[in-house]
Amino acid sequence: MTGGSNRVESFPDGSDLEASLPLPTPSLAPLEVHKVSVPHELTTLQYFKQRLCEVFFPDDPFHQFKNKPFLRKLVLALQYIFPIFEWGSDYSLSLLKSDAISGVTIASLAIPQGISYAKLANLPPVIGLYSSFVPPLIYSVLGSSKDLAVGPVSIASLVMGSMLREEVSPEKQPVLYLQLAFTATFFAGVFQASLGLLRLGFIVDFLSKPTLTGFMGGAAVIVSLQQLKGLLGIVHFTTKMGFIPVMQSVFEERTEWAWQTVLMGLSFLAFLLIARHISSRSPKLFWVSAAAPLTSVILSTTVSFIFKAQNHGIKTIGHLQKGVNPPSVNMLEFQGPYLSLAIKTGIVTGILALTEGIAVGRTFASLKNYQIDGNKEMVAIGAMNMAGSCASCYVTTGSFSRSAVNYNAGCKTAVSNIVLASAVLFTMLFLMPLFYYTPNVMLSAIIIAAVIGLIDVQGALWLWKVDKFDFLACMSAFFGVLLISVQMGLAIAVGISLFKILIQVTRPNTVILGNVPGTNSFRNLIQYREATRVPSFLIIGIESPIYFTNSMYLQERILRWVREEEEKITKFNENSLKCIILDMAAVTSIDTSGMEALAELKKILGKRSLELVLVNPVGEVAQKLSHSGTWDLFGTERIYMTVGEAIAASSYKSKI
Amino acid sequence: MTGGSNRVESFPDGSDLEASLPLPTPSLAPLEVHKVSVPHELTTLQYFKQRLCEVFFPDDPFHQFKNKPFLRKLVLALQYIFPIFEWGSDYSLSLLKSDAISGVTIASLAIPQGISYAKLANLPPVIGLYSSFVPPLIYSVLGSSKDLAVGPVSIASLVMGSMLREEVSPEKQPVLYLQLAFTATFFAGVFQASLGLLRLGFIVDFLSKPTLTGFMGGAAVIVSLQQLKGLLGIVHFTTKMGFIPVMQSVFEERTEWAWQTVLMGLSFLAFLLIARHISSRSPKLFWVSAAAPLTSVILSTTVSFIFKAQNHGIKTIGHLQKGVNPPSVNMLEFQGPYLSLAIKTGIVTGILALTEGIAVGRTFASLKNYQIDGNKEMVAIGAMNMAGSCASCYVTTGSFSRSAVNYNAGCKTAVSNIVLASAVLFTMLFLMPLFYYTPNVMLSAIIIAAVIGLIDVQGALWLWKVDKFDFLACMSAFFGVLLISVQMGLAIAVGISLFKILIQVTRPNTVILGNVPGTNSFRNLIQYREATRVPSFLIIGIESPIYFTNSMYLQERILRWVREEEEKITKFNENSLKCIILDMAAVTSIDTSGMEALAELKKILGKRSLELVLVNPVGEVAQKLSHSGTWDLFGTERIYMTVGEAIAASSYKSKI
């Protein structure tokens, strides 16, 4: 059934055809009718192997190993697992200079942000510093991105804090809370690394961009609202995260608002936002916003020290313990009543951290024109969190804001992460006492300034303009996070996104095609308004695979098209309908229900003396039709390669 | 941006083109390049209206009401809601004669089956008769099928029995069990009618045929195994449903096997199966298997009466209460700890009953060439179950076996259901004492003979041949039901079916196209082995909508195609690659992530001096590309209507 063109010997010279076809002579259907081929058959094993390869190894990661001697393969494998061996051998002093500058720059941002984000997760500030030390070191060995700046990030911190707080109070049970945070981090790492090793990275793709836009916007609002506690100096603040309880709490505790705190907070917030605004004007001015947080920490600490701020109701960080990360393996809890909470939190924060880390890595890789292997990155990020959980770190990933600064500061390799870690180490060993007078309100201002950039109003408006359904998913995530809970917002948005795919498969488009004048092409009449119908033919394009979910719908919808066409013909007294042509070019897959629907449709139309003709069944569909006997049911005289050939052949047949 | 063909004035005479293109002269690309149109814009409201109409009213049920006077509309509406008014006015004596014969025939089948199926659901046998009386009457007024024979069915009975028994024992708490059965029936009816009224009938389509094949096969095995209790005369039988506990129980209680029961059971089972076999040879002999159950009931009852069977260890049905259905409204329980069980059972049995009823209705409608409105049927079946639950009936629907007999016996309208109900009424009023001596083993034989036809080995083999994934879904359902539980089997199979759709959307096919010699068509090189590549061009067909779930994959996959093509070119020293053409004919939808991936791809390829050209974006995709600015990014000189035009124009451009 494969191959070859099949000249219809008895075909007339074409003059008859012209009369019945509105096609102009130069592009008239060729007199040859081409047999529709069926791809050569695969064995079940070959089929599954091919499908599995496409699902799990679409990027063919091992192609570089092909036809190489054994020793070379070994070196390549080592470089594959530890990318540091790949770029390490070419490392030079000039590269180190660039990396050192960018490393110090991101450290100045990472230290205040680390302390702030730890507070978002209801953890002691020093955990934020610990988490900016070990993970960057591990990532620099395993990671394949040259630009990623690793450390705690706002979204994952917020989600971890809100999920754990639902069951355990960080104030009343601080040790248990800390144990859970480390255990959740460990599970996040295990989950991330497994996704990478099992090459299931595509699970991350189920968080679509619109969903993330809405989710991050909602989370940013929630995070900012939480900072009202610090910004207004409120002592008795709600522990809830929702928009409504927080606003209630803010206004009920008006008496606790402290003007000194508010003044200081707003001034520094304004300073940070102005710095952000200046940097957004030109990438060259990136250092303005990069240096702003550390500058304001130093400034505010000095002010607070000189004016004895704590006497004026401004709370400060207080004593921070000196020294490097203490080990925390003994704090991992793999049993007890909170195990499922730790696993759940680990999976959710793990997937969010992955999404952010990989998106950031890809963004900067594409700016510098190199490729990131998603699955490899997952293993690197997972390993870094597993190791981190044993060294008093909580969930970390690549941060967007710090990676942008890293990129703009001219980083060349992951060495900038080593420099960052060294700077953090120096801070932990010698500079901890300096934070004693740093006001808490400063941390709130830093958090707000950092997350406010996540509220992407422009992006949401663009979604509204381009795709209403994406906008709906975005808004559901936003309001879900704001009004219900962070996790529910995420779940709703993912649900809506998947529902969209299913509804599209359940209720696919069918369109009526007509001939585009002057060509042999047949296109959607609504799209190409110059296209004309072919009398006696109804050409229907099916814009979807035919599955059990839509086979019944398609059958009914096609019969309705036929009914409407016949009503129109009666009304305008046109040539009676003879043949229904189904253009299957977009039917990329079919299942057994779909084939039965086609056979059923042929039978129903046959009873009304209408021909049903299939055009251009593609590879997999052709194969299945041929296997199932549907092909023989239609016969080669009812399956054509192009609509033009089908019309020409059918018109000719009806003449004899 | 719409309409019109756009003559490229400066186009050369074509002789140059021929040199660079392997297309033969007669079918050379026309010298006109056609602008790709964007469909005219819909407002948001129009768009949603159109989409909602397609989702909920694909069959346009109200088209018959258009342009009719008010009174006529009223009559049509009445006929729409109560189909009996449509066919009732033309009813004649000759139709009645046919309906009476078929009605009596199905009654002779329905009475023994009703009693047997009630036992499957762990209900008193008389409930099976009640359920064969009220529901057929209601269906005959509301239903639109002419062939459906309504009553209890095996699958729904089994599922109701197994779901309720998990929490309530029918032996220890018979009243509570009965209450739950009626309440579940009520909820099944509410659920079914709501699906119909809300026009959500497509939810039933999510149970694909392969899934159902596996599920029904598994359920048939489970049901048959349960009958071993009756067939072997075992007294202490397990209450579990699984394959393993039942087989254990059968062999552990070998001492209880009663040879008299076994002998009687096997003889009548053989009789029923032989009758079935005879009927399957020719539709004209349908009456053999239709009459067999009643014949064997009469025979076995006589034998049992004469030989005083109960003295030989053969258990009989015993006393059955005379009289019509007692009301059961007071037994519906809308509160208490078992409410959620009743709702869950109602929904699961309701959806299974709908699936069977609608499939049966459609099958026979298509044999007689009339249409069934799925949503209307759902309302009818739902109403019949709601009413039934108030009149001591449990879940009913259209039964496949009885409808087939009905059809073969020559039924013409739903009046055959009225005749069936009358015959059942007569039985309930006068013939109940006759069942006193009917042996229980007879009911087991009837059930086995009825469900054994549900095991569709041929169908499963066909699935294996045609579609491995469908076979996998089928087998999962089968073994899920057999080894885990009826509900889990169903859940697994639905999960697999949906997963298949998602994996297809997540990892879509991409194919390389080539020119089919002698035509202007470009087709999959693997399918059409005579097709040839066009030097310097890489033509990639994308066989899927581009969504967030696959945009990243497609981007990577296309880059891999490019890499592989470039490696091949280097190896064979061919013309260097200049242009990548994406054939978008099968890209029936795109979301914002998809458009970003296209833009990103263009950027990446642009950096390597490769052109990216889009061909034939269809309606919705063209609109979104144009809205989002992606269209302008590509520009009209990188978007063409056909692959041929794209190649011709690009080759020409590279010449100037």
Interface residues (C-beta under 8 A of the other chain):
Chain A: T2 G3 G4 S5 P26 S27 P30 E32 H34 S37 V38 P39 H40 T44 Y47 F48 E54 V55 P58 D59 D60 F202 D205 F206 L207 S208 K209 P210 T211 R362 S366 N369 Q371 G374 W462 L463 K465 V466 D467 K468 F469 D470 S497 L498 K500 I501 L502 I503 Q504 V505 T506 R507 P508 N509 V511 V516 P517 G518 T519 N520 S521 R523 N524 I526 Q527 Y528 R529 E530 G541 E543 S544 P545 Y547 F548 T549 N550 S551 M552 Y553 E556 R557 L559 R560 A585 A586 T588 S589 D591 T592 S593 M595 E596 E600 K603 I604 K607 N616 V618 G619 E620 A622 K624 H627 S628 M641 T642
Chain B: T2 G3 G4 S5 P26 S27 P30 E32 H34 S37 V38 P39 H40 T44 Y47 F48 E54 V55 P58 D59 D60 F202 D205 F206 L207 S208 K209 P210 T211 S366 N369 Q371 G374 W462 L463 K465 V466 D467 K468 F469 D470 S497 L498 K500 I501 L502 I503 Q504 V505 T506 R507 P508 N509 V511 V516 P517 G518 T519 N520 S521 R523 N524 I526 Q527 Y528 R529 E530 E543 S544 P545 Y547 F548 T549 N550 S551 M552 Y553 E556 R557 L559 R560 A585 A586 T588 S589 D591 T592 S593 M595 E596 E600 K603 I604 K607 N616 V618 G619 E620 A622 K624 H627 S628 M641 T642
